[in-house]
């Protein structure tokens, strides 16, 4: 439930920021900013996912004994 509250908080903040900034910047600038933010968040997600997967496989290989020695 706390995660959904955080989601709604950040959604509300981002909508308010876009609403108040929309009068001072152009649509093209806003679209470019959103695309840059999307690319950064996607890169961070992929980085953390790959890091988690490598940690998970390292932990599994450490816990499972090697029977082919």
C-alpha positions as CSV (number, residue, x, y, z in Angstrom):
1,X,0.0,0.0,0.0
2,X,2.9,2.3,0.7
3,X,4.2,1.9,-2.8
4,X,0.9,2.9,-4.3
5,X,0.9,6.0,-2.1
6,X,4.4,6.9,-3.4
7,X,3.2,6.3,-6.9
8,X,0.3,8.7,-6.5
9,X,2.5,11.3,-4.8
10,X,5.0,11.3,-7.7
11,X,2.2,11.3,-10.3
12,X,0.6,14.4,-8.6
13,X,3.9,16.2,-8.3
14,X,4.8,15.6,-11.9
15,X,1.4,16.7,-13.2
16,X,1.6,19.9,-11.1
17,X,5.1,20.6,-12.4
18,X,4.1,20.1,-16.0
19,X,1.0,22.3,-15.5
20,X,2.9,25.2,-14.0
21,X,5.8,25.0,-16.4
22,X,3.7,24.6,-19.5
23,X,3.2,28.3,-19.8
24,X,6.9,29.1,-19.9
25,X,8.4,26.4,-22.1
26,X,7.4,25.2,-25.6
27,X,5.8,21.8,-26.3
28,X,9.0,20.7,-28.1
29,X,11.2,21.4,-25.1
30,X,8.7,19.5,-22.9
31,X,8.7,16.5,-25.2
32,X,12.5,16.4,-25.4
33,X,12.7,16.7,-21.6
34,X,10.2,13.8,-21.1
35,X,12.1,11.6,-23.6
36,X,15.4,12.3,-21.9
37,X,13.8,11.4,-18.5
38,X,12.4,8.3,-20.0
39,X,15.7,7.2,-21.5
40,X,17.5,7.8,-18.1
41,X,14.9,5.9,-16.2
42,X,15.0,3.0,-18.7
43,X,18.8,2.8,-18.5
44,X,18.6,2.9,-14.7
45,X,16.0,0.1,-14.7
46,X,18.1,-2.1,-17.1
47,X,21.3,-1.5,-15.1
48,X,19.6,-2.4,-11.8
49,X,17.9,-5.4,-13.3
50,X,21.2,-6.8,-14.8
51,X,23.0,-6.1,-11.5
52,X,20.3,-7.9,-9.5
53,X,20.3,-10.9,-11.9
54,X,24.1,-11.2,-11.8
55,X,23.9,-11.1,-8.0
56,X,21.2,-13.6,-7.9
57,X,23.1,-16.0,-10.2
58,X,26.3,-15.5,-8.1
59,X,24.4,-16.4,-4.9
60,X,22.8,-19.4,-6.5
61,X,26.2,-20.7,-7.8
62,X,27.7,-20.1,-4.3
63,X,24.9,-22.0,-2.5
64,X,24.7,-25.0,-4.9
65,X,27.7,-27.3,-4.6
66,X,29.6,-28.1,-7.7
67,X,29.1,-31.8,-8.3
68,X,31.2,-32.0,-11.4
69,X,34.6,-31.6,-9.7
